[in-house]
Amino acid sequence: MVLRGYVPTSEETLQTLAALRLQSLNSDFSTHAPFPRLEELFPPHVLHARLPAPCRRPPPRCRGARLRAGLLAGGLWGQALAKQRAERDQRLRGRLREEGASTMAAILEKWKLLQGMGRPEAMAAYVALVREWPGFGSTLFDVDLCAVRPRRDGGGHGGGSAGGGSLTPLSLQSAVGAGPQRLWLGIGAKAVSLYKPGEPEPLDSFCYGRISSFGASDGSTFRLSVEDRDLLFETSQVDEIAQLLNTYLASAGAQRPPLPQEPATSPPEPPSAPPQRLCPSAGPCQHRPPVGSFHR
């Protein structure tokens, strides 16, 4: 998760995690110790994010201008442009090497500070740092949120009004006309959460009692029904998401304690308090039997 960028944290913490990994692999710092590649210690996308964004000129609007640009691109001007691109790419590669060397030097300095730390202690410190992220333990999927729309059946069990209660933050940021929104869909043992990539706090989180159903419209569109809203996602991992949701929903249903049964000969007793649920009944999450199903 760390190397793929799925743990939002500071570069300082990422360097500390890399140093702890080296300590757990090689023990104390030594110039003779085998050094993994930087890509095996530090998320590559962080280094690429430091590079300046390429300047892109808008295409000509006039048809004649486009035609002239096309003719120029096929001649000497095109060769000059190709040479400029090659020189720019070479400069970017050099800058990337410099950033990599600077990052590796910072990691090695932090590794030297860990002298005397044992392998189990280094691994425990590594996990403790990663666990500081609230989404630790969840399986993350890259999805595009395409739409958030009211359910046609008039809202789920115990759902809020059409204006929105629990889904207001998400609804405000996902208007259909604004285009798809790239998010992380985090599926954990107790809840499903939506994150903006790179941000530690979720946009919204739903315990399984609020999820009334889910399914696939086609091979790349996944629907998640939460109370009175349908959330539509575009993703290439529809099957994986559905299988994981089925597993957690079944587990949530199996964890419900059975209702107490009295012998038939005993006199009737006054109604007892309801059994403990996964989510408190007084809160926004009310537990219901899992009715979600995956179907095409």
N, C-alpha and C positions, 0 to 999 in steps of 0.2 A: 504493500500500500504506500509506503513512504517513497520508494523510488518512482512509482507511477504518479506521484503528486496527489494522492488521495488523503493526505494528512495535512490540513491547512495549518501552518505554523511559520514562525520566522526563520530567516536564513541562519541566524545564530543557533537556533534549536536544531535545524537540519544538520549543521556542521557538528554539533555535539552528538547527535545520533550517529553520524558517520564515524566519529572518534570512538564512541562506545562499541560500534560494530568491529572496528579494527582491534580494540582491546580484547573483545571476546574471541576474535579469530586468531590473533597473534600474540596475545599477552602484552607485556610492556614494549614500548617503542624501541626499535632497533633498526639501524640502517641496513641490516642484512635480512630483515623480515620481508616476506613476499607482500607486494603492494597490489591490491586489486585495482582495476581501472576505476576512474572517477565515476563512470556511469553505474558502477556496482555499489557505490557508496552515497551518491548525491543525486537528487532528481535532475535530469538533464534539462528539463523545461525551465528550471530556475535560471540556468546560465543563458539559455536562449532569450529569456525575457529581458536580460540586460542589454541585448543588442538593439541598436536603433532600428526602428521600423523602416522598411524600404519606402522611398517616395514614389508614388504612383500618380502619373498625370492623367487627368480625365480624358476620355476619348473625344475626338473632334465631333461636334454635333452636325456640322454641315457635311452634306454628301460629297461635295467637291473637295473639302478639306480631308475627308477620310480617304478619298481616292488618291490625292497627292501624297498623303502619309503612307499609303500602301506602296506607291511607286518608289518613294524614297527608301522605304524599308527594304526593298528588293535590290537596291544598288549599293553605292558606296556608303550611304548613310546607314543602311542596315548593318554593314560590316563594322562601322564605328560604334553603333549601339551594342552590337555583340561584344566588342572589345571592352566597352564601358561596363557591361554586365559582368564579364569575366573578372575585370579588375575589382569591381565592387564585391563580388563573391569571395575573391581572394582576401580582401581587407576584412570581411566579416569572419572568415575562417581564422585569420590571424588574431582578431579580437577575441574570438571564442577560445582560442588556445590560451591567450593571456588571462582571460577570466577563469578558465579551468585551473591554470597554474596557481593563481591567487587563492582560489577556493581550496585546492589541495594543500597549500601551505598553511592555511588557517586550520584545516582539519588536523594536520600533523601537529601543530602547536597544541591543540586541545587533546590530542592523543598523548603527548608527553606529560600532560598534567594528570593523567590517569594512572601513572606508574604505581604499581603495588595493588591495583584493583584486580581481584580474581575474575575468572570467566563468569561464574554464576552471578556475581555482583554486577558485572557489566551488563549482562543480559537483563537482570532485574531492573537496572536503572534505565535501560533502553525501553523496556515495556512500560515502565512508569511514566516516562515522558510521552510516549504515544497515547497512553490511556488518558492523558489530560484532555484530549479532544473528545467532545461529547458524543461524536459518532463512532467512537472506537467499538469494534465488534460487529458493526453493520457491514453488509455486502453492498458495495456501491456500483451503480450502473449509470453510464452516460445516456441521458435521454434528452429529447427535445419536447418541451411542453407546448402542445399545439393549441389547446383550447381548454377553458374551464367554463362549463355551461350548466344551467340548472337541469336537474333530472326531470324527465318527462312524466314520471309516475307521481310527481307531486312531492318529492322529497323522501328521504329514507326514514328509518325508525328514529324518532326523537330528534330529527334534524332541525336546524335553525330556519329562520325565515329566508326568503330569497335574497335579502340584502346582506345576509351573510354572516353573522357571528364568527364562527371558528375559521372560516376560509377567507375572511375579508383581506388579510395581508397578501395571500397568494393571488386572489382574484384581481386585486388592484395592479399587480405586476405582470399579469398574463392576459392582457386583452387580446382578443382574437386578431384584431386588425394590426397588432404590433409585430406579428410574425412569430415563428417558433422561438422559444427561450431555452437555451442550453442549461441543463440542471444536472445535479447528481441525485439519483433516486437511491436512498439508503434503506435497506430492508434489514431490520434487526429482530431480536427475539421478542421485544415488547411493543415496537412501533415501526411505522414507515415514515421516513422523513424526506424532505426535499431541501437541497442545499444549492446555493449558487457556488459554482466551482471556485475553490480557493478560500471560501469564507467558512469560519468555524461554526457559526450558529445557523441552525436550519431556518428556512423561510416559514415552514410549517411542519407539523408533526402530527401523525394520527395513530392512536392506539388501535388495536385490531377490533375493538368493540365498535368503532366508528366506521369501519369498512363494511359496506353492505354487500358488495359484489365486485368482481373484476372479470375481465375477459379480453379477447383479441378480436378486433374488427377484421384484421387481415394479418399477413405475415410480419408486418412492421409497425402496426398500430396497436397500442395497449390501452385499455380503458380501466380506470380505477374509480369506483363509485364510493364517495365518502359523504355520508349523510345526504344532503340535498344537492350535491354537486357531482358531475362526471368530469374527471380529469383525463384528457386524451394525450398520450405520449407517442412520439415516433422513436423507435429503437430497433436495433438489430438483435436484441436479446430478449425477445418476447417470451420464448419458451423458458429460459432460465429464470426470468422474473416470476412467471406464473408458478413454476415448480417450487421456488423458494417461498412464495406466499402461501401456497397450499400446505407446505410443511409447517410453517409457523402458525397458520390458522388452525391446523389440526392439533398442534401442540397446545395452543391456547385453549381449545375446547377440551382437551384431555385433562388440563390442569384444574378445571372447575370441580370443586368438592361436591360429592353427591348429597342430595337432600336426605335428612334423617328419616328413617322409616320406623313406624311404631307397630307393635304386634296388633293383629286384628282384634284380640280380646280386650285390649286396653281401652279405657274410656277416652273420648276425644279430648285433646289438649288444645289450649289456645294457640293461635298461629305464632310460630317462632320467627325470630329475625331472619331476614334473607341471608343466604350464604355469602361469604366473601367473594367478590368478583375480581377480575383482572384489573378493571378500572373502577373507581368509586362511583356509586350511582348518583351522588350529589354533584359530581363534576361534569365536565363536558364530554367525557368518554364514558359511555354506557356499554357494558359488555353484552353482546348478543351471540348466539350460536353462529359459527362461521358458515356462511351460505355462499361464499365466493366460489366460483368454479372457472376453470379454464376451458374454453371451447372455441372452436374456429367456425 
